[in-house]
Amino acid sequence: MTVTAHQGPRFGCCPPGPFPSRYGPEWPQRLHDALRDQVRVADGRSVEPSAGLIDSQSVRTADTVPVSTRGFDAGKKVKGRKRFIVTDTLGLLLAVHAVAASVQDRDGAKRSLLWTRLDHPSIQKVWADHGFSGRLADWSASILGRELEIVRKAPDQRGTGPAQALGR
């Protein structure tokens, strides 16, 4: 991908013309989806994933960030925001959602799982770490019709995410 300052971004997959106004405000999402599809096909997989992984990450924010959008994650001792990320099994991004860090994993994950269900209806199973255990698995099964499997950490495992537990 080449970015030219005087003409704007140039991408091989897009026709020439005014960019990005010609493609509307959703052009970054469309570009991302097209590139993800190409990577999946190049890896010999179906364009649409059948499984995914969800995890969260708390990040510090500046004091200038409004109090209404930040919180304190007591488990990680971080004052800021928490982002929920859903990926396919290759690690390619499917959904992202950010909330105040004080939101529990099992509560904040609902929106990301819902977006994943709506945007990628072929996904039948999502793996998650122990932070997502509890009512979320029941909610996912009853409301979304999808299985949320909690992956437990092996005693000798380093790292905490579901990808590490699955040996990825």
DSSP file (Angstrom, degrees, kcal/mol; ACC not computed):
  #  RESIDUE AA STRUCTURE BP1 BP2  ACC     N-H-->O    O-->H-N    N-H-->O    O-->H-N    TCO  KAPPA ALPHA  PHI   PSI    X-CA   Y-CA   Z-CA
    1    1 A M              0   0    0      0, 0.0     2,-0.4     0, 0.0    10,-0.1   0.000 360.0 360.0 360.0 133.9    0.0    0.0    0.0
    2    2 A T  E     -A   10   0A   0      8,-1.0     8,-1.7     2,-0.0     2,-0.5  -0.949 360.0-159.2-118.3 134.8    1.3    3.4   -1.0
    3    3 A V  E     -A    9   0A   0     -2,-0.4     2,-0.5     6,-0.2     8,-0.0  -0.964   6.0-166.1-114.3 122.0    0.3    6.7    0.5
    4    4 A T  E  >  -A    8   0A   0      4,-1.1     4,-1.7    -2,-0.5     3,-0.4  -0.936  11.5-150.6-109.8 121.8    1.0    9.8   -1.6
    5    5 A A  T  4 S+     0   0    0     -2,-0.5    -1,-0.1     1,-0.2     0, 0.0   0.869  91.7  45.3 -62.4 -41.3    0.6   13.1    0.4
    6    6 A H  T  4 S+     0   0    0      1,-0.2    -1,-0.2     2,-0.1    -2,-0.0   0.723 124.5  31.1 -81.0 -19.0   -0.4   15.3   -2.5
    7    7 A Q  T  4 S-     0   0    0     -3,-0.4    12,-0.2     1,-0.3    -1,-0.2   0.475 107.8-120.8-113.1  -4.7   -3.0   13.0   -4.1
    8    8 A G  E  <  -A    4   0A   0     -4,-1.7    -4,-1.1    10,-0.1    -1,-0.3  -0.310  58.0 -22.8  87.9-179.9   -4.2   11.2   -1.0
    9    9 A P  E     -A    3   0A   0      0, 0.0     2,-0.4     0, 0.0    -6,-0.2  -0.293  57.1-156.3 -66.1 147.0   -4.1    7.4   -0.4
   10   10 A R  E     -A    2   0A   0     -8,-1.7    -8,-1.0     6,-0.0     2,-0.4  -0.994  11.4-178.1-125.5 127.2   -3.9    5.1   -3.3
   11   11 A F    >   -     0   0    0     -2,-0.4     3,-1.4     3,-0.1    -8,-0.0  -0.982  29.1-136.8-126.8 137.2   -5.0    1.5   -3.1
   12   12 A G  T 3  S+     0   0    0     -2,-0.4    -1,-0.1     1,-0.3    -2,-0.0   0.710 102.8  56.8 -63.7 -21.0   -4.8   -1.1   -5.8
   13   13 A C  T 3  S+     0   0    0      2,-0.1    -1,-0.3    -3,-0.0    -3,-0.0   0.516  95.4  76.5 -90.6  -4.5   -8.3   -2.4   -5.1
   14   14 A C  S <  S-     0   0    0     -3,-1.4    -3,-0.1     1,-0.0     3,-0.1  -0.853  81.0-117.1-112.3 141.7  -10.1    1.0   -5.6
   15   15 A P        -     0   0    0      0, 0.0    -4,-0.1     0, 0.0    -2,-0.1  -0.338  43.4 -93.0 -68.8 157.2  -11.0    2.7   -8.8
   16   16 A P  S    S+     0   0    0      0, 0.0    -6,-0.0     0, 0.0     0, 0.0  -0.263  76.5  83.5 -68.5 158.3   -9.3    6.1   -9.5
   17   17 A G  S    S-     0   0    0     -3,-0.1     5,-0.0     2,-0.0    -3,-0.0  -0.803  84.4 -17.7 139.6-178.8  -11.1    9.3   -8.5
   18   18 A P  S  > S-     0   0    0      0, 0.0     4,-0.9     0, 0.0     5,-0.1  -0.325  77.6-123.2 -57.1 132.8  -11.7   11.6   -5.5
   19   19 A F  T  4 S-     0   0    0    -12,-0.2    -2,-0.0     1,-0.2    -9,-0.0  -0.996  71.6  -8.0-133.1 131.6  -10.8    9.6   -2.4
   20   20 A P  T >> S+     0   0    0      0, 0.0     3,-1.9     0, 0.0     4,-0.9  -0.984 122.5  65.2 -96.3   0.8  -12.4    8.9    0.1
   21   21 A S  G >4 S+     0   0    0      1,-0.3     3,-0.5     2,-0.2    -2,-0.2   0.813  97.1  60.6 -58.1 -30.2  -15.5   11.1   -0.6
   22   22 A R  G 3< S+     0   0    0     -4,-0.9    -1,-0.3     1,-0.2    -3,-0.1   0.806 110.5  40.8 -64.1 -28.1  -16.4    9.0   -3.6
   23   23 A Y  G <4 S-     0   0    0     -3,-1.9     3,-0.3     1,-0.2    -1,-0.2   0.483 108.9-127.3-102.6  -4.7  -16.8    5.9   -1.4
   24   24 A G    X<  -     0   0    0     -4,-0.9     3,-1.4    -3,-0.5    -1,-0.2  -0.105  41.5 -57.0  83.4 175.6  -18.5    7.4    1.6
   25   25 A P  T 3  S+     0   0    0      0, 0.0     4,-0.2     0, 0.0    -1,-0.2   0.655 128.2  64.4 -69.6 -15.0  -17.7    7.3    5.2
   26   26 A E  T 3>  +     0   0    0     -3,-0.3     4,-2.2     1,-0.2     3,-0.4   0.386  68.7 105.3 -89.6   5.9  -17.7    3.5    5.3
   27   27 A W  H <> S+     0   0    0     -3,-1.4     4,-2.5     1,-0.2     5,-0.2   0.845  74.9  54.9 -59.6 -36.2  -14.7    3.1    2.9
   28   28 A P  H  > S+     0   0    0      0, 0.0     4,-2.6     0, 0.0    -1,-0.2   0.919 110.4  46.8 -63.5 -38.4  -12.2    2.1    5.7
   29   29 A Q  H  > S+     0   0    0     -3,-0.4     4,-2.6    -4,-0.2    -2,-0.2   0.918 113.0  48.6 -66.0 -43.3  -14.5   -0.7    6.8
   30   30 A R  H  X S+     0   0    0     -4,-2.2     4,-2.2     2,-0.2    -1,-0.2   0.901 112.8  48.3 -64.0 -40.5  -15.1   -1.9    3.2
   31   31 A L  H  X S+     0   0    0     -4,-2.5     4,-2.4    -5,-0.2    -2,-0.2   0.934 112.2  49.0 -64.6 -46.2  -11.3   -1.8    2.5
   32   32 A H  H  X S+     0   0    0     -4,-2.6     4,-2.6    -5,-0.2    -2,-0.2   0.926 111.7  49.0 -58.9 -46.2  -10.6   -3.8    5.7
   33   33 A D  H  X S+     0   0    0     -4,-2.6     4,-2.4     1,-0.2    -1,-0.2   0.900 110.9  50.1 -62.4 -41.5  -13.2   -6.4    4.9
   34   34 A A  H  X S+     0   0    0     -4,-2.2     4,-2.0     2,-0.2    -1,-0.2   0.913 112.5  46.7 -63.9 -42.8  -11.9   -6.9    1.4
   35   35 A L  H  X S+     0   0    0     -4,-2.4     4,-2.2     2,-0.2    -2,-0.2   0.904 111.5  51.4 -66.6 -40.5   -8.3   -7.3    2.6
   36   36 A R  H  X S+     0   0    0     -4,-2.6     4,-2.4     1,-0.2    -2,-0.2   0.922 109.3  50.8 -61.0 -43.6   -9.4   -9.7    5.3
   37   37 A D  H  X S+     0   0    0     -4,-2.4     4,-2.3     1,-0.2    -1,-0.2   0.903 109.4  50.7 -60.9 -41.6  -11.3  -11.8    2.7
   38   38 A Q  H  X S+     0   0    0     -4,-2.0     4,-2.4     1,-0.2    -1,-0.2   0.897 109.9  49.7 -64.4 -40.5   -8.2  -11.9    0.5
   39   39 A V  H  X S+     0   0    0     -4,-2.2     4,-1.4     2,-0.2    -2,-0.2   0.914 110.8  49.8 -64.8 -42.3   -6.0  -13.1    3.4
   40   40 A R  H  <>S+     0   0    0     -4,-2.4     5,-2.6     2,-0.2     3,-0.2   0.923 112.8  46.2 -62.9 -44.5   -8.4  -15.8    4.3
   41   41 A V  H ><5S+     0   0    0     -4,-2.3     3,-1.9     1,-0.2    -2,-0.2   0.909 109.6  54.1 -65.1 -41.9   -8.7  -17.1    0.7
   42   42 A A  H 3<5S+     0   0    0     -4,-2.4    -1,-0.2     1,-0.3    -2,-0.2   0.789 106.1  53.9 -62.3 -27.2   -4.9  -17.0    0.3
   43   43 A D  T 3<5S-     0   0    0     -4,-1.4    -1,-0.3    -3,-0.2    -2,-0.2   0.389 123.2-107.3 -87.2   3.4   -4.6  -19.2    3.4
   44   44 A G  T < 5S+     0   0    0     -3,-1.9     2,-0.2     1,-0.3    -3,-0.2   0.735  78.5 126.2  80.2  23.4   -7.0  -21.7    1.8
   45   45 A R      < -     0   0    0     -5,-2.6    -1,-0.3    -6,-0.2    -2,-0.1  -0.679  67.9 -89.2-110.9 165.4   -9.9  -20.9    4.0
   46   46 A S        -     0   0    0     -2,-0.2    -1,-0.1     2,-0.2     4,-0.1  -0.366  37.0-119.3 -65.3 151.1  -13.5  -19.9    3.4
   47   47 A V  S    S+     0   0    0     -7,-0.1    -1,-0.1     1,-0.1    -7,-0.1   0.910 102.5  56.9 -60.4 -42.4  -14.1  -16.1    3.0
   48   48 A E  S    S-     0   0    0     -8,-0.1    -2,-0.2    74,-0.0    -1,-0.1  -0.799  89.3-129.7 -94.6 128.6  -16.5  -16.2    6.0
   49   49 A P        -     0   0    0      0, 0.0     3,-0.1     0, 0.0    73,-0.1  -0.350  10.3-159.2 -72.8 155.5  -15.1  -17.6    9.3
   50   50 A S  S    S+     0   0    0      1,-0.2    74,-2.6    73,-0.2    75,-1.1   0.508  75.8  28.6-108.5 -10.4  -16.9  -20.2   11.3
   51   51 A A  E     +b  125   0B   0     72,-0.2    38,-0.6    73,-0.2     2,-0.3  -0.968  63.7 179.3-147.0 160.0  -15.2  -19.6   14.7
   52   52 A G  E     -bC 126  88B   0     73,-1.9    75,-2.6    -2,-0.3     2,-0.4  -0.905  20.7-125.7-151.4 178.0  -13.6  -16.7   16.5
   53   53 A L  E     -bC 127  87B   0     34,-2.4    34,-2.4    -2,-0.3     2,-0.4  -0.977  16.1-159.4-131.0 144.5  -11.9  -15.5   19.7
   54   54 A I  E     +bC 128  86B   0     73,-2.4    75,-0.5    -2,-0.4     2,-0.3  -0.976  19.6 155.8-124.8 141.8  -12.8  -12.6   22.0
   55   55 A D  E     - C   0  85B   0     30,-1.9    30,-2.7    -2,-0.4     2,-0.3  -0.963  26.0-136.1-152.7 166.9  -10.5  -10.9   24.5
   56   56 A S  E     - C   0  84B   0     -2,-0.3     2,-0.4    28,-0.2    28,-0.2  -0.896   8.9-164.6-127.6 158.6  -10.3   -7.5   26.2
   57   57 A Q  E     - C   0  83B   0     26,-1.9    26,-2.7    -2,-0.3     2,-0.4  -0.977  11.7-145.6-144.3 128.5   -7.5   -5.2   26.9
   58   58 A S  E     - C   0  82B   0     -2,-0.4     2,-0.4    24,-0.2    24,-0.2  -0.802  20.9-172.6 -94.0 134.5   -7.4   -2.3   29.4
   59   59 A V  E     - C   0  81B   0     22,-3.1    22,-2.1    -2,-0.4    42,-0.1  -0.966  24.6-112.5-129.2 144.4   -5.4    0.8   28.3
   60   60 A R  E     - C   0  80B   0     -2,-0.4     2,-0.3    20,-0.2    20,-0.3  -0.412  31.6-160.0 -70.7 147.0   -4.5    3.9   30.2
   61   61 A T        -     0   0    0     18,-1.4    18,-0.1    -2,-0.1     2,-0.0  -0.895  22.9 -99.1-125.4 160.4   -5.9    7.2   29.1
   62   62 A A    >   -     0   0    0     -2,-0.3     3,-1.7     1,-0.1    -1,-0.0  -0.314  33.5-112.5 -71.3 159.0   -4.9   10.8   29.7
   63   63 A D  T 3  S+     0   0    0      1,-0.3    -1,-0.1    -2,-0.0     4,-0.1   0.668 114.3  69.9 -65.9 -15.5   -6.6   12.9   32.3
   64   64 A T  T 3  S+     0   0    0      2,-0.1    -1,-0.3     3,-0.0     3,-0.1   0.625  74.5 101.8 -78.3 -12.0   -8.1   15.0   29.5
   65   65 A V  S <  S-     0   0    0     -3,-1.7     5,-0.1     1,-0.1    -4,-0.1  -0.556  90.5 -98.0 -71.3 133.7  -10.4   12.0   28.5
   66   66 A P    >   -     0   0    0      0, 0.0     3,-1.7     0, 0.0     4,-0.3  -0.207  23.0-129.0 -56.0 140.5  -13.9   12.7   29.8
   67   67 A V  G >  S+     0   0    0      1,-0.3     3,-1.2     2,-0.2    -2,-0.1   0.805 105.6  66.2 -59.9 -31.1  -14.7   10.8   33.1
   68   68 A S  G 3  S+     0   0    0      1,-0.2    -1,-0.3    32,-0.0    32,-0.2   0.698 105.5  42.6 -67.1 -18.3  -17.9    9.5   31.6
   69   69 A T  G <  S+     0   0    0     -3,-1.7     2,-0.3    30,-0.1    -1,-0.2   0.294 110.4  59.4-112.5   9.9  -15.8    7.4   29.1
   70   70 A R    <   +     0   0    0     -3,-1.2     2,-0.2    -4,-0.3    11,-0.2  -0.930  54.6 162.6-133.9 161.3  -13.1    6.1   31.4
   71   71 A G  E     -D   80   0B   0      9,-2.7     9,-3.0    -2,-0.3     2,-0.5  -0.856  39.5 -83.7-157.4-170.8  -13.0    4.0   34.5
   72   72 A F  E     -D   79   0B   0     -2,-0.2     2,-1.0     7,-0.2     7,-0.2  -0.949  23.0-152.4-117.1 120.5  -10.8    1.9   36.8
   73   73 A D  E  >> -D   78   0B   0      5,-3.3     5,-1.5    -2,-0.5     4,-1.4  -0.799  11.3-168.7 -88.1 102.7  -10.0   -1.8   36.0
   74   74 A A  T  45S+     0   0    0     -2,-1.0    -1,-0.2     1,-0.2    28,-0.1   0.827  81.6  56.4 -65.6 -32.7   -9.4   -3.2   39.5
   75   75 A G  T  45S+     0   0    0      1,-0.2    -1,-0.2    -3,-0.1    -2,-0.0   0.891 121.7  26.0 -67.1 -39.2   -8.0   -6.5   38.2
   76   76 A K  T  45S-     0   0    0     -3,-0.2    -1,-0.2     2,-0.1    -2,-0.2   0.440 102.4-127.6-103.1  -2.5   -5.3   -4.9   36.0
   77   77 A K  T  <5 +     0   0    0     -4,-1.4     2,-0.4     1,-0.2    -3,-0.2   0.925  59.8 142.4  55.0  49.9   -5.0   -1.7   38.1
   78   78 A V  E   < - D   0  73B   0     -5,-1.5    -5,-3.3    23,-0.1     2,-0.7  -0.981  43.5-152.9-125.5 130.9   -5.5    0.5   35.0
   79   79 A K  E     + D   0  72B   0     -2,-0.4   -18,-1.4    -7,-0.2     2,-0.3  -0.909  65.7  51.4-100.9 115.3   -7.4    3.8   34.9
   80   80 A G  E    S-CD  60  71B   0     -9,-3.0    -9,-2.7    -2,-0.7    21,-2.2  -0.871  90.2 -28.7 166.8-131.6   -8.7    4.3   31.4
   81   81 A R  E     -CE  59 100B   0    -22,-2.1   -22,-3.1    -2,-0.3     2,-0.4  -0.807  39.0-141.9-122.3 161.7  -10.7    2.4   28.8
   82   82 A K  E     -CE  58  99B   0     17,-3.0    17,-2.8    -2,-0.3     2,-0.4  -0.988  13.1-157.7-124.5 132.8  -11.2   -1.3   27.9
   83   83 A R  E     -CE  57  98B   0    -26,-2.7   -26,-1.9    -2,-0.4     2,-0.5  -0.917   4.5-151.2-112.8 140.0  -11.4   -2.5   24.3
   84   84 A F  E     -CE  56  97B   0     13,-3.4    13,-2.0    -2,-0.4     2,-0.4  -0.922  15.8-169.2-107.1 129.0  -13.1   -5.8   23.3
   85   85 A I  E     -CE  55  96B   0    -30,-2.7   -30,-1.9    -2,-0.5     2,-0.5  -0.974  10.4-165.7-125.3 131.2  -11.7   -7.4   20.2
   86   86 A V  E     +CE  54  95B   0      9,-2.8     8,-3.2    -2,-0.4     9,-1.7  -0.973  17.7 174.6-113.1 127.9  -13.2  -10.3   18.3
   87   87 A T  E     -CE  53  93B   0    -34,-2.4   -34,-2.4    -2,-0.5     6,-0.2  -0.832  30.5-114.5-123.7 163.8  -10.9  -12.0   15.7
   88   88 A D  E >   -C   52   0B   0      4,-2.1     3,-1.7    -2,-0.3   -36,-0.2  -0.273  51.3 -86.0 -82.5-176.1  -11.2  -15.1   13.5
   89   89 A T  T 3  S+     0   0    0    -38,-0.6   -37,-0.1     1,-0.3    -1,-0.1   0.611 130.5  57.8 -73.4  -9.2   -8.9  -18.0   14.1
   90   90 A L  T 3  S-     0   0    0      2,-0.1    -1,-0.3     3,-0.0     3,-0.1   0.535 120.4-108.6 -89.2  -8.6   -6.2  -16.4   12.0
   91   91 A G    <   +     0   0    0     -3,-1.7     2,-0.3     1,-0.3    -2,-0.1   0.574  68.9 148.4  91.1  11.3   -6.2  -13.3   14.2
   92   92 A L        -     0   0    0      1,-0.1    -4,-2.1   -56,-0.1    -1,-0.3  -0.649  54.4-101.9 -83.9 136.5   -7.9  -11.1   11.6
   93   93 A L  E     +E   87   0B   0     -2,-0.3    -6,-0.2    -6,-0.2     3,-0.1  -0.289  46.5 161.1 -65.5 132.0  -10.2   -8.5   13.1
   94   94 A L  E     +     0   0B   0     -8,-3.2     2,-0.3     1,-0.4    -7,-0.2   0.680  67.0   0.2-114.8 -39.6  -13.9   -9.0   13.1
   95   95 A A  E     -E   86   0B   0     -9,-1.7    -9,-2.8     2,-0.0    -1,-0.4  -0.994  52.8-170.0-154.7 147.7  -15.2   -6.5   15.7
   96   96 A V  E     +E   85   0B   0     -2,-0.3     2,-0.3   -11,-0.2   -11,-0.2  -0.998   7.8 174.9-138.7 139.0  -13.9   -3.9   18.2
   97   97 A H  E     -E   84   0B   0    -13,-2.0   -13,-3.4    -2,-0.3     2,-0.4  -0.983  12.6-156.5-145.7 133.5  -15.8   -2.1   21.0
   98   98 A A  E     +E   83   0B   0     -2,-0.3     2,-0.3   -15,-0.2   -15,-0.2  -0.913  20.4 157.8-115.8 139.3  -14.4    0.3   23.6
   99   99 A V  E     -E   82   0B   0    -17,-2.8   -17,-3.0    -2,-0.4   -28,-0.2  -0.830  51.8 -63.5-141.4 177.3  -15.9    1.1   27.0
  100  100 A A  E >   -E   81   0B   0     -2,-0.3     3,-1.8   -19,-0.2   -19,-0.3  -0.424  49.6-119.3 -63.8 145.4  -14.8    2.5   30.3
  101  101 A A  T 3  S+     0   0    0    -21,-2.2   -20,-0.2   -30,-0.3    -1,-0.1   0.694 108.2  70.8 -63.6 -18.9  -12.2    0.2   32.0
  102  102 A S  T 3  S+     0   0    0    -22,-0.3     2,-0.3   -29,-0.1    -1,-0.3   0.620  73.8 104.7 -74.8 -11.6  -14.5   -0.4   34.9
  103  103 A V  S <  S-     0   0    0     -3,-1.8    -4,-0.1     1,-0.1   -32,-0.0  -0.539  77.7-118.5 -72.8 131.1  -16.9   -2.5   32.8
  104  104 A Q    >>  -     0   0    0     -2,-0.3     4,-2.7     1,-0.1     3,-0.8  -0.350  19.5-118.7 -67.1 149.3  -16.7   -6.2   33.5
  105  105 A D  H 3> S+     0   0    0      1,-0.2     4,-1.8     2,-0.2    27,-0.2   0.913 113.0  53.5 -55.4 -46.6  -15.6   -8.4   30.6
  106  106 A R  H 34 S+     0   0    0     25,-0.6    -1,-0.2     1,-0.2     4,-0.2   0.754 115.2  41.1 -66.0 -23.0  -18.8  -10.5   30.7
  107  107 A D  H X4 S+     0   0    0     -3,-0.8     3,-0.8     2,-0.1     4,-0.3   0.865 115.5  47.0 -88.8 -42.4  -20.9   -7.2   30.4
  108  108 A G  H 3X S+     0   0    0     -4,-2.7     4,-0.6     1,-0.2     3,-0.4   0.707 101.4  66.6 -73.7 -20.2  -18.8   -5.3   27.9
  109  109 A A  H 3X S+     0   0    0     -4,-1.8     4,-2.6    -5,-0.3     5,-0.3   0.684  79.3  81.8 -75.8 -17.9  -18.5   -8.3   25.5
  110  110 A K  H <> S+     0   0    0     -3,-0.8     4,-2.5     1,-0.2    -1,-0.2   0.905  91.0  47.7 -58.1 -45.6  -22.1   -8.4   24.6
  111  111 A R  H  > S+     0   0    0     -3,-0.4     4,-2.8    -4,-0.3    -1,-0.2   0.912 112.7  48.5 -64.9 -41.8  -22.0   -5.6   22.0
  112  112 A S  H  X S+     0   0    0     -4,-0.6     4,-2.3     1,-0.2    -1,-0.2   0.909 113.2  47.8 -64.1 -41.1  -18.9   -7.1   20.3
  113  113 A L  H  X S+     0   0    0     -4,-2.6     4,-2.3     2,-0.2    -2,-0.2   0.888 111.9  50.3 -66.4 -38.3  -20.5  -10.5   20.2
  114  114 A L  H  X S+     0   0    0     -4,-2.5     4,-2.4    -5,-0.3    -2,-0.2   0.939 111.0  48.1 -64.7 -46.5  -23.7   -9.0   18.8
  115  115 A W  H  X S+     0   0    0     -4,-2.8     4,-2.9     1,-0.2     5,-0.3   0.905 111.6  50.9 -60.1 -40.5  -21.9   -7.1   16.1
  116  116 A T  H  X S+     0   0    0     -4,-2.3     4,-2.5     1,-0.2     7,-0.2   0.915 109.8  50.2 -62.6 -42.3  -20.0  -10.3   15.2
  117  117 A R  H  < S+     0   0    0     -4,-2.3    -2,-0.2     1,-0.2    -1,-0.2   0.899 115.5  42.5 -62.3 -41.7  -23.2  -12.2   15.0
  118  118 A L  H  < S+     0   0    0     -4,-2.4    -2,-0.2     1,-0.2    -1,-0.2   0.901 121.9  37.7 -73.7 -41.6  -24.8   -9.6   12.7
  119  119 A D  H  < S+     0   0    0     -4,-2.9    -2,-0.2     1,-0.2    -3,-0.2   0.763 129.7  29.4 -82.2 -26.3  -21.7   -9.0   10.4
  120  120 A H    ><  +     0   0    0     -4,-2.5     3,-1.9    -5,-0.3    -1,-0.2  -0.621  63.3 169.4-135.3  73.2  -20.5  -12.6   10.3
  121  121 A P  T 3  S+     0   0    0      0, 0.0    -1,-0.1     0, 0.0    -4,-0.1   0.656  71.8  71.9 -64.2 -14.1  -23.5  -15.0   10.7
  122  122 A S  T 3  S+     0   0    0     -3,-0.1     2,-0.5   -73,-0.1    -5,-0.1   0.674  71.9 102.5 -75.2 -15.6  -21.4  -18.0    9.7
  123  123 A I    <   +     0   0    0     -3,-1.9   -72,-0.2    -7,-0.2   -73,-0.2  -0.568  39.4 167.0 -72.6 121.4  -19.6  -17.9   13.1
  124  124 A Q        +     0   0    0    -74,-2.6    23,-2.4    -2,-0.5     2,-0.4   0.627  60.7  36.8-106.6 -21.0  -21.0  -20.6   15.3
  125  125 A K  E     -bf  51 147B   0    -75,-1.1   -73,-1.9    21,-0.2     2,-0.4  -0.996  55.8-171.6-140.7 140.0  -18.4  -20.7   18.1
  126  126 A V  E     -bf  52 148B   0     21,-2.5    23,-2.4    -2,-0.4     2,-0.3  -0.999  14.8-146.4-130.5 131.5  -16.3  -18.1   19.9
  127  127 A W  E     +bf  53 149B   0    -75,-2.6   -73,-2.4    -2,-0.4     2,-0.3  -0.742  22.6 172.9 -95.4 145.4  -13.6  -18.9   22.4
  128  128 A A  E     -bf  54 150B   0     21,-2.3    23,-3.4    -2,-0.3   -73,-0.1  -0.967  28.9-111.0-145.9 158.8  -12.9  -16.7   25.4
  129  129 A D    >   -     0   0    0    -75,-0.5     3,-2.0    -2,-0.3    23,-0.1  -0.270  49.5 -84.4 -84.9 179.6  -10.7  -16.8   28.5
  130  130 A H  G >  S+     0   0    0     21,-0.4     3,-1.6     1,-0.3    22,-0.1   0.667 118.6  75.6 -62.5 -18.8  -12.0  -17.1   32.1
  131  131 A G  G 3  S+     0   0    0      1,-0.3   -25,-0.6   -26,-0.1    -1,-0.3   0.703  95.5  51.2 -65.3 -18.4  -12.7  -13.4   32.4
  132  132 A F  G <  S+     0   0    0     -3,-2.0     5,-0.3   -27,-0.2    -1,-0.3   0.332  85.1 119.2-100.1   5.4  -15.8  -13.9   30.3
  133  133 A S    <   +     0   0    0     -3,-1.6     2,-0.4    -4,-0.1     3,-0.2  -0.221  48.8  48.5 -70.9 163.4  -17.2  -16.8   32.3
  134  134 A G  S >> S-     0   0    0      1,-0.2     3,-0.8   -28,-0.0     4,-0.6  -0.893 115.0  -5.8 112.7-141.2  -20.6  -16.6   34.0
  135  135 A R  H 3> S+     0   0    0     -2,-0.4     4,-2.6     1,-0.2     5,-0.2   0.655 114.3  79.9 -68.9 -17.2  -23.9  -15.5   32.4
  136  136 A L  H 3> S+     0   0    0     -4,-0.2     4,-2.8     1,-0.2    -1,-0.2   0.886  90.1  52.1 -61.7 -39.8  -22.3  -14.4   29.1
  137  137 A A  H <> S+     0   0    0     -3,-0.8     4,-2.0    -5,-0.3    11,-0.3   0.911 112.1  46.1 -63.5 -41.7  -22.2  -18.0   27.8
  138  138 A D  H  X S+     0   0    0     -4,-0.6     4,-2.8     2,-0.2     5,-0.3   0.912 113.0  50.2 -65.6 -42.5  -25.9  -18.5   28.5
  139  139 A W  H  X>S+     0   0    0     -4,-2.6     4,-2.9     1,-0.2     5,-0.9   0.916 110.1  50.5 -60.6 -44.7  -26.7  -15.1   27.0
  140  140 A S  I  X>S+     0   0    0     -4,-2.8     6,-2.0     3,-0.2     5,-0.8   0.900 114.1  44.4 -61.6 -42.0  -24.7  -16.0   23.8
  141  141 A A  I  <5S+     0   0    0     -4,-2.0     4,-0.3     4,-0.2    -2,-0.2   0.927 121.6  36.4 -69.2 -45.4  -26.5  -19.3   23.5
  142  142 A S  I  <5S+     0   0    0     -4,-2.8    -2,-0.2    -5,-0.2    -3,-0.2   0.898 129.6  28.1 -79.6 -40.2  -30.0  -18.0   24.1
  143  143 A I  I  <5S+     0   0    0     -4,-2.9    -3,-0.2    -5,-0.3    -2,-0.1   0.905 134.2  26.9 -88.6 -46.1  -29.9  -14.6   22.5
  144  144 A L  I  <<S-     0   0    0     -5,-0.9    -3,-0.2    -4,-0.7    -4,-0.1   0.673  92.0-131.9 -92.6 -18.8  -27.3  -15.0   19.7
  145  145 A G      < +     0   0    0     -5,-0.8     2,-0.3    -4,-0.3    -4,-0.2   0.820  67.4 121.0  69.2  30.0  -27.7  -18.7   19.1
  146  146 A R        -     0   0    0     -6,-2.0     2,-0.4    -9,-0.1    -1,-0.3  -0.938  65.2-116.5-128.1 148.7  -23.9  -19.1   19.3
  147  147 A E  E     -f  125   0B   0    -23,-2.4   -21,-2.5    -2,-0.3     2,-0.6  -0.708  20.3-164.9 -86.7 130.1  -21.7  -21.2   21.5
  148  148 A L  E     -f  126   0B   0     -2,-0.4     2,-0.6   -11,-0.3   -21,-0.2  -0.951  11.2-163.2-111.9 109.3  -19.2  -19.2   23.8
  149  149 A E  E     -f  127   0B   0    -23,-2.4   -21,-2.3    -2,-0.6     2,-0.6  -0.829  10.7-142.9 -99.2 124.9  -16.6  -21.7   25.0
  150  150 A I  E     -f  128   0B   0     -2,-0.6     2,-0.6   -23,-0.2   -21,-0.2  -0.758  14.4-150.2 -86.4 122.1  -14.6  -20.6   28.0
  151  151 A V        -     0   0    0    -23,-3.4   -21,-0.4    -2,-0.6     2,-0.2  -0.833  10.4-143.2 -96.4 120.0  -11.0  -21.9   27.6
  152  152 A R        -     0   0    0     -2,-0.6     2,-0.3   -23,-0.1   -23,-0.0  -0.571  21.4-108.8 -83.4 145.5   -9.3  -22.6   30.9
  153  153 A K        -     0   0    0     -2,-0.2    -1,-0.1     1,-0.1     7,-0.0  -0.558  30.7-124.0 -74.2 130.7   -5.6  -21.8   31.4
  154  154 A A    >   -     0   0    0     -2,-0.3     3,-1.7     1,-0.1    -1,-0.1  -0.451  24.4-114.3 -70.2 149.3   -3.3  -24.9   31.6
  155  155 A P  T 3  S+     0   0    0      0, 0.0    -1,-0.1     0, 0.0    -2,-0.1   0.824 116.1  40.1 -56.7 -34.2   -1.2  -25.0   34.8
  156  156 A D  T 3  S+     0   0    0      2,-0.1     2,-0.2     0, 0.0    -2,-0.0   0.319  91.2 121.5 -97.8   8.7    2.1  -24.6   32.8
  157  157 A Q    <   -     0   0    0     -3,-1.7     2,-0.4     3,-0.0     8,-0.1  -0.484  49.7-151.2 -77.8 139.2    0.7  -22.0   30.4
  158  158 A R        +     0   0    0     -2,-0.2     2,-0.1     6,-0.1    -4,-0.1  -0.886  65.1  31.6-104.0 142.6    2.3  -18.6   30.0
  159  159 A G  S    S-     0   0    0     -2,-0.4    -2,-0.0     1,-0.1     0, 0.0  -0.186  73.0-122.0  93.2 166.9    0.0  -15.8   28.9
  160  160 A T        +     0   0    0     -2,-0.1   -30,-0.2    -7,-0.0    -1,-0.1   0.576  67.6 101.9-125.1 -12.8   -3.6  -15.4   29.6
  161  161 A G  S  > S-     0   0    0      1,-0.1     4,-1.5   -32,-0.1     3,-0.4  -0.242  76.8-113.4 -80.0 165.5   -5.6  -15.2   26.3
  162  162 A P  H  > S+     0   0    0      0, 0.0     4,-1.8     0, 0.0     6,-0.2   0.803 113.9  62.7 -65.4 -29.2   -7.6  -17.9   24.6
  163  163 A A  H  4>S+     0   0    0      1,-0.2     5,-3.1     2,-0.2     4,-0.2   0.897 104.2  47.9 -63.5 -39.1   -5.2  -18.0   21.7
  164  164 A Q  H >45S+     0   0    0     -3,-0.4     3,-1.1     4,-0.2    -1,-0.2   0.890 110.1  51.9 -67.1 -38.4   -2.4  -19.1   24.1
  165  165 A A  H 3<5S+     0   0    0     -4,-1.5    -1,-0.2     1,-0.3    -2,-0.2   0.822 108.4  51.3 -67.6 -29.9   -4.7  -21.8   25.6
  166  166 A L  T 3<5S-     0   0    0     -4,-1.8    -1,-0.3    -5,-0.1    -2,-0.2   0.452 120.7-110.2 -85.5  -0.1   -5.5  -23.1   22.2
  167  167 A G  T < 5       0   0    0     -3,-1.1    -3,-0.2    -4,-0.2    -2,-0.1   0.747 360.0 360.0  80.8  24.9   -1.7  -23.3   21.4
  168  168 A R      <       0   0    0     -5,-3.1    -4,-0.2    -6,-0.2    -5,-0.1   0.416 360.0 360.0 -98.5 360.0   -1.7  -20.5   18.9
